Amino acid sequence: MTSKFSIIELETIDSTNNYATKLVHEKKAVDKQVIVTRDQTQGRGYSENTWVSEPNCNLMLSIVLFPQYLKTINQFYLSKAVSLAVTDFLANFSNNVTIKWPNDIYINDKKICGILIENSMMGDRFYHSVIGIGMNINQLSFSPKLPNPTSLALETGKTFDISEMLDLFLNALSVRLAELEQEQFDKLSANYMQHLYRLNKLAKFVEKSNTFDGTIVGIEELGQLIIAMPNGSKRNFLFKEIEYVL
């Protein structure tokens, strides 16, 4: 199934998302273009966040899509599909894979993968999407500045072949992108909820420096997190309006 992807392999690059975006702007990118590197020197996360990865140890890639079949109102389903592809892949090695809303991937309460999706729209449809994925595979030590990192090697005690892992992940991604194109939105939503981190569990959150207790009970269609408050009311939160207390 990986033959559906066009793969560019790089030894080192500042950011695979930057490289992919440049290809799009130069009209050199094709649908399902994959840029993968062994060493990423300036990996990016949301906002000003960075993604630091030890060279030759992990999966660091970006995927270019031109999902013009997808309406802008359904853009969170792309996030669901990609998150589920990662969880499907990791489920081959662990039983405790979850999605921390909106699209961080956890194993045993520790972060193993970050996803950065950058979209461009034309009217009410997608034009292109660049999906950056950093997945910790063989790395054994991390900066103490990171709150809760882990890797497959730390979780399983095994070492993995990165090329084989890329093939396995792209196979999983092919399946989920097919479901997205076929508008299997109910299936994507149900599977996403099955893996949602801290679903139906009382937990602490932070909103504008204020800590409160709440219970995640669902996700709105546009991607807002629904939290039930102790007084019985429910509140919806957009990304970055709320933080988990880990």
SEFI-719426 format. One record per residue (C-alpha): residue in three letters; residue number from 0; x, y, z. Coordinates in steps of 0.2 Angstrom, whole numbers, plus 5000, padded with zeros to 4 digits. Layout:
<nodes>
- rest; nr; east; north; up
- ala; NUM; X; Y; Z
...
</nodes>
This chain:
<nodes>
- rest; nr; east; north; up
- met; 0; 5000; 5000; 5000
- thr; 1; 5015; 5012; 5002
- ser; 2; 5016; 5012; 4983
- lys; 3; 5002; 5025; 4984
- phe; 4; 5015; 5037; 4992
- ser; 5; 5029; 5047; 4983
- ile; 6; 5043; 5047; 4996
- ile; 7; 5058; 5059; 4997
- glu; 8; 5071; 5054; 5009
- leu; 9; 5083; 5067; 5016
- glu; 10; 5098; 5064; 5027
- thr; 11; 5095; 5081; 5036
- ile; 12; 5083; 5096; 5035
- asp; 13; 5078; 5110; 5046
- ser; 14; 5059; 5105; 5046
- thr; 15; 5050; 5093; 5035
- asn; 16; 5035; 5104; 5035
- asn; 17; 5045; 5118; 5029
- tyr; 18; 5052; 5108; 5015
- ala; 19; 5035; 5101; 5010
- thr; 20; 5027; 5118; 5010
- lys; 21; 5041; 5124; 4999
- leu; 22; 5037; 5110; 4987
- val; 23; 5018; 5115; 4987
- his; 24; 5022; 5134; 4984
- glu; 25; 5034; 5129; 4969
- lys; 26; 5020; 5117; 4962
- lys; 27; 5032; 5103; 4964
- ala; 28; 5022; 5093; 4976
- val; 29; 5010; 5079; 4972
- asp; 30; 4996; 5071; 4982
- lys; 31; 5002; 5059; 4995
- gln; 32; 5020; 5066; 4994
- val; 33; 5030; 5060; 5009
- ile; 34; 5046; 5069; 5015
- val; 35; 5056; 5059; 5028
- thr; 36; 5072; 5063; 5036
- arg; 37; 5084; 5055; 5048
- asp; 38; 5089; 5072; 5056
- gln; 39; 5078; 5086; 5059
- thr; 40; 5086; 5102; 5066
- gln; 41; 5072; 5114; 5068
- gly; 42; 5056; 5103; 5070
- arg; 43; 5040; 5113; 5073
- gly; 44; 5025; 5110; 5084
- tyr; 45; 5010; 5121; 5086
- ser; 46; 5013; 5140; 5089
- glu; 47; 5031; 5143; 5095
- asn; 48; 5033; 5125; 5101
- thr; 49; 5048; 5114; 5094
- trp; 50; 5050; 5096; 5091
- val; 51; 5067; 5090; 5096
- ser; 52; 5073; 5073; 5090
- glu; 53; 5089; 5063; 5091
- pro; 54; 5096; 5059; 5074
- asn; 55; 5093; 5042; 5066
- cys; 56; 5082; 5036; 5080
- asn; 57; 5064; 5041; 5076
- leu; 58; 5051; 5044; 5062
- met; 59; 5051; 5062; 5057
- leu; 60; 5041; 5065; 5041
- ser; 61; 5028; 5076; 5033
- ile; 62; 5014; 5071; 5021
- val; 63; 5007; 5083; 5008
- leu; 64; 4989; 5080; 5003
- phe; 65; 4977; 5089; 4991
- pro; 66; 4961; 5083; 4998
- gln; 67; 4950; 5094; 4988
- tyr; 68; 4936; 5081; 4991
- leu; 69; 4935; 5087; 5009
- lys; 70; 4925; 5102; 5014
- thr; 71; 4932; 5115; 5026
- ile; 72; 4919; 5112; 5039
- asn; 73; 4925; 5094; 5040
- gln; 74; 4943; 5098; 5043
- phe; 75; 4944; 5090; 5060
- tyr; 76; 4940; 5073; 5052
- leu; 77; 4957; 5075; 5044
- ser; 78; 4965; 5077; 5061
- lys; 79; 4955; 5062; 5067
- ala; 80; 4961; 5051; 5052
- val; 81; 4979; 5055; 5055
- ser; 82; 4978; 5053; 5074
- leu; 83; 4970; 5036; 5071
- ala; 84; 4983; 5031; 5059
- val; 85; 4996; 5033; 5072
- thr; 86; 4986; 5024; 5085
- asp; 87; 4983; 5010; 5073
- phe; 88; 5002; 5009; 5069
- leu; 89; 5007; 5009; 5088
- ala; 90; 4994; 4997; 5093
- asn; 91; 5005; 4984; 5085
- phe; 92; 5017; 4986; 5099
- ser; 93; 5007; 4992; 5114
- asn; 94; 4989; 4990; 5121
- asn; 95; 4989; 5007; 5130
- val; 96; 4989; 5020; 5115
- thr; 97; 4977; 5035; 5117
- ile; 98; 4974; 5052; 5108
- lys; 99; 4976; 5067; 5119
- trp; 100; 4965; 5080; 5111
- pro; 101; 4967; 5086; 5098
- asn; 102; 4981; 5075; 5091
- asp; 103; 4995; 5071; 5103
- ile; 104; 4998; 5052; 5104
- tyr; 105; 5001; 5045; 5121
- ile; 106; 5007; 5028; 5128
- asn; 107; 5004; 5025; 5146
- asp; 108; 5001; 5043; 5150
- lys; 109; 5017; 5048; 5141
- lys; 110; 5019; 5057; 5124
- ile; 111; 5026; 5047; 5110
- cys; 112; 5020; 5057; 5095
- gly; 113; 5016; 5075; 5090
- ile; 114; 5006; 5080; 5075
- leu; 115; 5006; 5097; 5066
- ile; 116; 4993; 5100; 5052
- glu; 117; 4994; 5115; 5042
- asn; 118; 4980; 5118; 5030
- ser; 119; 4976; 5129; 5015
- met; 120; 4958; 5132; 5009
- met; 121; 4950; 5137; 4993
- gly; 122; 4932; 5143; 4996
- asp; 123; 4923; 5129; 5006
- arg; 124; 4935; 5116; 5001
- phe; 125; 4953; 5111; 5005
- tyr; 126; 4967; 5115; 4993
- his; 127; 4981; 5107; 5002
- ser; 128; 4987; 5100; 5019
- val; 129; 5004; 5098; 5026
- ile; 130; 5004; 5085; 5040
- gly; 131; 5020; 5084; 5051
- ile; 132; 5023; 5069; 5062
- gly; 133; 5036; 5066; 5075
- met; 134; 5036; 5049; 5082
- asn; 135; 5048; 5043; 5095
- ile; 136; 5054; 5026; 5090
- asn; 137; 5072; 5021; 5096
- gln; 138; 5076; 5036; 5107
- leu; 139; 5081; 5032; 5125
- ser; 140; 5085; 5049; 5133
- phe; 141; 5076; 5065; 5132
- ser; 142; 5078; 5083; 5138
- pro; 143; 5073; 5086; 5156
- lys; 144; 5063; 5101; 5149
- leu; 145; 5050; 5089; 5141
- pro; 146; 5037; 5085; 5154
- asn; 147; 5032; 5067; 5149
- pro; 148; 5041; 5060; 5134
- thr; 149; 5043; 5041; 5129
- ser; 150; 5047; 5030; 5114
- leu; 151; 5043; 5013; 5108
- ala; 152; 5060; 5007; 5113
- leu; 153; 5057; 5013; 5131
- glu; 154; 5040; 5006; 5131
- thr; 155; 5044; 4989; 5124
- gly; 156; 5063; 4986; 5128
- lys; 157; 5066; 4983; 5109
- thr; 158; 5075; 4992; 5095
- phe; 159; 5066; 4994; 5078
- asp; 160; 5071; 4996; 5060
- ile; 161; 5065; 5014; 5055
- ser; 162; 5063; 5010; 5037
- glu; 163; 5051; 4996; 5041
- met; 164; 5042; 5007; 5053
- leu; 165; 5039; 5020; 5040
- asp; 166; 5031; 5007; 5028
- leu; 167; 5020; 5000; 5042
- phe; 168; 5014; 5017; 5047
- leu; 169; 5011; 5023; 5029
- asn; 170; 5000; 5007; 5027
- ala; 171; 4990; 5012; 5042
- leu; 172; 4988; 5030; 5035
- ser; 173; 4982; 5023; 5018
- val; 174; 4968; 5014; 5027
- arg; 175; 4962; 5030; 5037
- leu; 176; 4964; 5042; 5022
- ala; 177; 4953; 5030; 5012
- glu; 178; 4940; 5031; 5025
- leu; 179; 4941; 5050; 5025
- glu; 180; 4939; 5051; 5006
- gln; 181; 4924; 5039; 5007
- glu; 182; 4916; 5051; 5021
- gln; 183; 4916; 5037; 5034
- phe; 184; 4914; 5051; 5047
- asp; 185; 4904; 5041; 5059
- lys; 186; 4917; 5027; 5060
- leu; 187; 4932; 5040; 5062
- ser; 188; 4922; 5048; 5076
- ala; 189; 4918; 5032; 5085
- asn; 190; 4936; 5026; 5084
- tyr; 191; 4943; 5043; 5089
- met; 192; 4932; 5042; 5105
- gln; 193; 4937; 5025; 5109
- his; 194; 4955; 5031; 5110
- leu; 195; 4952; 5048; 5118
- tyr; 196; 4964; 5051; 5133
- arg; 197; 4955; 5053; 5150
- leu; 198; 4937; 5051; 5142
- asn; 199; 4924; 5050; 5156
- lys; 200; 4937; 5053; 5169
- leu; 201; 4937; 5067; 5182
- ala; 202; 4953; 5077; 5179
- lys; 203; 4961; 5094; 5181
- phe; 204; 4962; 5107; 5168
- val; 205; 4969; 5125; 5166
- glu; 206; 4960; 5139; 5158
- lys; 207; 4969; 5156; 5158
- ser; 208; 4979; 5151; 5174
- asn; 209; 4964; 5145; 5183
- thr; 210; 4964; 5126; 5188
- phe; 211; 4947; 5117; 5188
- asp; 212; 4940; 5100; 5188
- gly; 213; 4930; 5092; 5174
- thr; 214; 4926; 5077; 5164
- ile; 215; 4929; 5075; 5146
- val; 216; 4912; 5068; 5138
- gly; 217; 4914; 5071; 5120
- ile; 218; 4920; 5081; 5104
- glu; 219; 4910; 5093; 5094
- glu; 220; 4909; 5090; 5075
- leu; 221; 4921; 5105; 5073
- gly; 222; 4933; 5098; 5085
- gln; 223; 4929; 5107; 5101
- leu; 224; 4932; 5098; 5117
- ile; 225; 4916; 5095; 5128
- ile; 226; 4919; 5095; 5147
- ala; 227; 4906; 5092; 5160
- met; 228; 4908; 5103; 5175
- pro; 229; 4905; 5097; 5193
- asn; 230; 4889; 5108; 5194
- gly; 231; 4882; 5098; 5180
- ser; 232; 4884; 5111; 5166
- lys; 233; 4895; 5108; 5150
- arg; 234; 4907; 5119; 5142
- asn; 235; 4916; 5118; 5125
- phe; 236; 4934; 5123; 5122
- leu; 237; 4944; 5126; 5107
- phe; 238; 4962; 5121; 5105
- lys; 239; 4974; 5131; 5116
- glu; 240; 4959; 5138; 5126
- ile; 241; 4963; 5124; 5139
- glu; 242; 4977; 5114; 5145
- tyr; 243; 4978; 5097; 5154
- val; 244; 4986; 5095; 5171
- leu; 245; 4997; 5080; 5169
</nodes>
